[in-house]
Amino acid sequence: MKPMVIFLVFGMWVMVVVVKGKPGNTTSSSSRMHSVVNVGALFTVNSVIGRSVKPAIAAAIDDVNSNPTILVGTRLNLILHDTNCSGFLGTIGALQLMENDVVAAIGPQSSGIAHVISHVVNELHVPLLSFGATDPTLSSLEYPYFIRTTQNDYHQMSAITDFVLHFDWKEVIAIFVDDDYGRNGISALSDALSKKHAKISYKASFTSGASEREITELLIGVNLRESRVYVVHVNPDSGLEIFAVAKKLGMMTSGYIWITTDWLPAVLDLSELPDPDTMNLIQGVVSLRQHTSSSDIKKSFGKKWKNIKEKETSSFNSYALYAYDSVWLLAHALDKFLKSGNSITFSYDPKLRNTNGSELRLSELRIFNEGEKLLETILTTTFVGLTGEVKFNEDKNLIHPAYDIVNTVGTGVRIIGYWSNHSGLSVAVPESLYAKPSNHSPADERLYSVIWPGETTKPPRGWVFPNNGTPLRVAVPYRYSYKEVVTKDKSPEGVRGYCIDVFEAAVNLLPYPVPRKYFLYGDGRRNPSYTNLVNSVAQNTYDAAVGDVTITTNRTRIVDFTQPYMESGLVIVVAVKEAKPQPWAFLKPFTIEMWLVTGGFFLFVGCVVWTLEHRLNHEFRGPPRQQIITIFWFSFSTMFFSHRENTVSTMGRFVLILWLFVVLIINSSYTASLTSILTVQQLTSRIEGIDSLISSNDPIGVQDGTFAYNYLVRDLNILESRIKPLRDEVEYVNALRLGPKAGGVAAIVDELPYIELFMRYTKCEFRIVGEEFTKSGWGFKSKLHAPQAFQRDSPLAVDLSTAILQLSENGDLQRIHDKWLSLASCSSQTTQVEETSSLSLNNFWGLFLICGVACFISLSIFFCSILCQYLRFIPHDEEAHDHETVEPPSQTPRTGRRSLRGISFKDLVDFYDRKEAEIKEMVRRNRRHASRDSDEHNSSSS
């Protein structure tokens, strides 16, 4: 017995030596020897999240240790360190925690502290399971031992983006705490918005622990901005101060939109009955809450929470559920790890040595040798916890990220929908959609109604005109020509014209004031360059431009336009002269092909009717010369419906009726076209449209400063030497009258509104030829990066477009048009530009096709009947029949049928040429002969 005791004492001494060891030597310990595994926990205990998480972690440790199915023979020992919301203290706490040879650490809740501690656990190979660090940048390869057991803010910001765009808001203002958690979260929001063509118009940051005065100054600056959509991404412990100040400033009323990340539900969920004063501050706020599936184990945990004595809150938030699942995730992974035969050992790091008398005792820190294996085991572990299915994807993020969208109303919150990366916004629980195909179509997204601040259910506009005292800088082109459109004026505004009246009328319809100041662009001695004007707006020289600015593709890339208030397009104006009378004008209604086909069909139909009537109608019989004359006479007399021959056959009448219908259409069309040619004044010009203008080498006039010059040169490849800029109407007239041979131009290319004014000015001396070869419009434009209104995707442009539509609907737009651009004197004459075109075969081929098919069918039926009649009723040899002796009794009488091989074309033609009456008489005679032969045969046989 004594040797056995000595052996046990010696073993225990060896174990102590192995555990303690000496600095610089490698020692190890096995969990199977101690039956205890140390687990660390790092978070701020006295915080919104910490007060909920601490009881949850303790409960999870107790549940794991009391569960007989997991970690059998091994107990988890929790070692807690309070980080006190300090990155420095958190780092010290992490180092102290690592001295206890922990195999993993639960926490921290702060993203900033997680960044620092991650470097410690990377060096010591200890997995760090964080239930609250949502910073997206923690998922980078720089932190291999960091495991996020909650949702990533990347998904939360995507959910906010979808919610914002669901209500067609394009800009938001971000209010956030200036630390890693706030900055990186808002950066993710900016990326998500930019992918959907939206943006953060202003970022308002403040330091953690900012005073009420600092927050007040921050919100006053925010309130001067244009956007009224606020996204608040702050810490739960200080977030309510934002709304307390906003309430005092009147920013919780109608027209404001407040959206918070999951920090606000984390505060509200701690109490079963929220504080009325707190709820009064956040009425109408929309928040996101991490979605956790409803299950029996979650309900069981809720009942168990009520029995926990060491807790400071009456309820718990979602962070408590994720912390509870983090402990169980580690437990399942450790169970799998140990059952695979792995041990838990630690070794000293030779790089960590005390030097220069340091008291930090870094040499006491040891590396977890199997930390990498445990990390891999954790990432491959799957189970169903309080939050739902716990499983990691290849990016080390939990699968199926989802959020509840809650609306604070009255004394509580209501769920108005859900968001998941699988199906976007929906009123259905995310778990019910995972089995269906992924669908992010905006058309299928739906939410329940939201009660906004001010107790209104109508979605706010999302923006107002900025209340910072700066008027809208509006550039107006100072034109030299066509001053009815826009020009300088001595009025207080300094400008006048059609475009100004439209803009002022539209602004007056807006439900908010728009202070504005007009600036003339150009010197008035020539038309300014509209391309340069657009660039000035894009470069922030002006906030907007109002005038006859044409909407083109290149311009829409750098500025935004309102709804066009006038349709426009390029047209061609030429000098014309009256056409001389033509003696052969009666041939012009039809093309040559049409004349030939029509004449051919007259003869064809005449032949068809003759063929169908020849055997029955004596008017279509006679000598060959007479029959040819009959065909020609009958054919062309149908043109005037004066044919004297009657048709008696059914097929002939059918063909004739269809043909007379065709003739009626052709006669009517010919008469109408010829009348137009002879009665309407015909004007001629060598330029008939854009194609003939391009193919010629004549000079072309364009209005100085407009986009027509670049369009002709770049898009139509017309030589620049042919383009001649003209300043005003007088130069237009002189250039056209001189013509290309005398130093003028052959045609002028300009936009239709200008040309209509020009036509009125010249009293219709010139004419428009061809069709509009571009389609565009006039609209007000805005800059791409303006600090105020009219930014790209700005709702002010949308509101102005709506106002222009209202002007169009109530008739004000037309009244403004008639005031400045009345065109009554020339509008009726500008359409008589081109010569009347001849009617071609394309206009009538359907009629000819119907008539031709009818003729073919009629002839087919007729010839088939003739052939059958010929085969059935004509005897073999009529002459031989009279001299033929009586047939032997064994033979049957002939019926007169003949085979196709015995048919002679000449006999067939002779048979067709006979009258129908002769054929019928021949049929009756053959029948009598057949009857007589049959009687004789019967008498001889009897």
C-alpha positions, 0 to 999 in steps of 0.5 A: 500500500505504501509504494502505491501512495508514494507513486500517487504523490510522485505523480501529483508532484510531476503534474504540478511541475508540468502545470507551473513550469518555468518561463521559457519552458514548454508545459502542458495541461489536459482537460481530461486530467482536471475535468475543468475547462476555463472559459473567459467572458469580456463585456461591460457589466454596467451597460444596457447590453451587459445587464442583459447578457450577464445573467444569460451567460451564467444561465448558459454555463449552468445549463451546459454543466447540468446537461448529461449529454454534452461534455460528459465529465468536463465542467466549464468554468466561467471567468468574467472580466469587466471592460468598463466601456474602455478599450484600454481596460478591455485590453488589460482585462483580456491579458489578465483573462489569458493568464488563466489558460482559457480555451475561448472568450465570450465577448466583447460587446463593443466593436472598438474593444473587439478590434484591440482584443482580437490582436491578443487572441490572434497571438495566443490562438484563443477563439473570441466569440462576440455576441455584440461586436457588429462592425463589418470590418471585423470579418476581415482576414486580419482577425482569424480568431474573431467569431461573430455570433450575432448579425453583421452590420453589413446586413443591417445597413442593407435592410435600412437601405431597402426600407429607405428605398421602399418609400422612394427616398434617395438621401439620408442623414447619418447620425452616429457615434465617432468610433469603430462601431459608428464609422464602419457601420455608416460606411457600410450604409453608404456602400449599400445606398450607393448600390441602389443609386441613393446616398448619405447627404450629410454625416453628423458624428459625435464622440461617445459621452458628448454633452447635451450642448454638443448634441444640441448643436449637432442636431441644429446643424442637421435640421438646416439640411435638406433631407428629413430622413435620419438614420441613428447608429449610436450606442444603446447607453447614450442613444436616448439623449439624441431623441431627448434633444430632438424632442426639445428642438421640435424634430419629432413632429410631422415631416421627420423620419427617424430610423435607428439600428438595433440599439433602440430595441435593445434598450426597450426590450429590457423592460416588460413595461417600457418607461412612459417618458422614454416612449414619449420621446420616440413616438413614430420611430422605426427601428431594426431588431435582430430577428430570432425565431419563435420556438419552444426553447426560446419560450422556456428560456423566457420562463427561466429568466423570471426565476433568475435572481441575480438579474437587474432587468425584468426582461432581456434583449436579443443580445442575451439570446446570442450570448446564451447561444455563444456559450452553447456553441462553444460547448458543442464544439468542445464536446466534438473536439474532445470526442475526436481525441484532442487534448487541451494544452498550453505552451509558453511563447518565447517571444513574450519575455519580461525585460528591463524589470517590467511588471506586466508579467507577459511571460505568464501568457501561454499559447493555446496549442490546439486553438486553431483546431478548436476554431475550425471545430467551432466554425463547422458546428451546427445546432438549433439555439434560442436564436434559431439555426446556428451555422456559419457560412464561408465568411464566418457570418451566421446564415440567414441574417434577418431583422424585425422592423418595429414601429414605436407607437403609444406605449409599445412597439409593433412589428410592421414587417421583416427583412432578410437577405433571402427575400428582402422586405416582407410581412411574412416571417423569414423562416417561412420563406427560406424554402422558396426561391430567393426574391428581392424584387421591389414589386414583391416587397410589402410592409404594414402601415407605419405611424410616423412622427406626428401620428400620421400614416401618410409617408413623409416627403423625406426632404424640405428646402434647406433652411439655411438662408441661401437662395437657389442660384438659377442660371438663365441664358442671355439670348441674342435671338428668339427673346420670346423664349427667355431674355433679360428684363428690367423687372425685379427678377431681371429676366422674362420669357416663356421659360421663366413663366413656366418655371415661376408657375411650377415653383408656385405650385410647390407646397414649400417656399423656394428662395431663388436668385437669377443669374444671366449667363452670356453677354447678350451679343450672341447666344451662349453655349448651352453645353458650357451652361450645363457644365457650369451647373455640374461644376457647382457654379450654379444650382440650377438652370432655367431656359430653353435647355434641350435634354440630350443623352450626354447632358443627362449624365452630369445633370438632372432634368425635370419633366419636359414642358415642351416637346422639341426636335430638329427639323429642316427649313428650306427656301421653296418655289412653286412647281411648274404644271406637268402635262403628264400629271395624270400618271403620277397618282400610281407608280410604274409598278402599280400601273403595270400590275393593274393593267395585267390584272385587267387582262387576266380577269378578262381571260378568266371570265371568258374561260368561265363563260365560253361554253354557256354564254353566246356573247363570249363565242364566235370567231377567234378574232371576235373573241380576242376583241371581246376579252380586251373590251370586257377587261377594260370596260370594267374600269368604268363599270360599263361592260355590256356582256352579261355573265351567266355562270356562277364562277364567272359572277363570283370572280366579276364581283370581287374584281369590281370591288377591287376596281372600285377601290383603285378608282377611288384612290386614283381620283383622290390622289389626282385631285390632290395633285391638281388642286394643292399648290406644289412646292419644290426643293432639292432638299426633301429631308435629312437623307438628301441633306446629308448626301448633298454638299451644300452649306447648312445653317444652325443656330449659334450656341445650340446642340444642333452643331455637335449633333450634325458633326458628331452623330450625322458625320457632316463636315464642319466646313458645311456648318454655318452658325447663324445668330438670329432670324435676320441672318436666317432669312438672308442665308436662305434667300441667298442660297448655297451658290450666293454665299447662303445656305441650302437649309437650316437645321434647328429645333421646332419651337424656334422654327415655328417662331421663325415661320411666323416672323417670315410669314411662311415664306419658307417651308419645313421639309421631311420629318423631325429626326430627333425627339427631345424636349425642354426641361429645367436642369440641376447639377450633379453634386449641388449642396442644396436643391436640384442634386442628382436624384433630388426630390425637388426635381421630382416635385417640379416635374409633378408641378409641370404636369399639373400646369399641363392638366389645368391648362396653364401651360398652354396659356403660357405657351399661347402668350409667348409662342402663339403660332396661329398665322402659320400652323396650317401651312407648315405641313404642305412641304413635300410633293404628294407621293405616288401610290405604290403596289404596297398599298394594294397588294392585298386586294390583288392577292384576294382577287388572284386567289379567287380566280385560281380557285374558280379556274381549278373548279371549272377545269376539274368539272370539265375533265370529269365530264369528258372522262365519264360521258364521252364514248370511245369512238362515236363514229365506230359506235354506229357500225359496231355489231352486237357485243357477245353476251358475255360482255357488259355494255360500255358506259363511255368511260375512258382512261387518262392515258387515252385523253388527247389534248386536241379532243379535250380542247374540242370538247371544251369548245362545244356549247354546254347544250351540245354536251348535255344533248350528247349525254342524253343520247349516250344514256339512251344508247346504253339503255337500248343495248342493255334491253337487247342483251337481256332479250337475247339472253332470255 
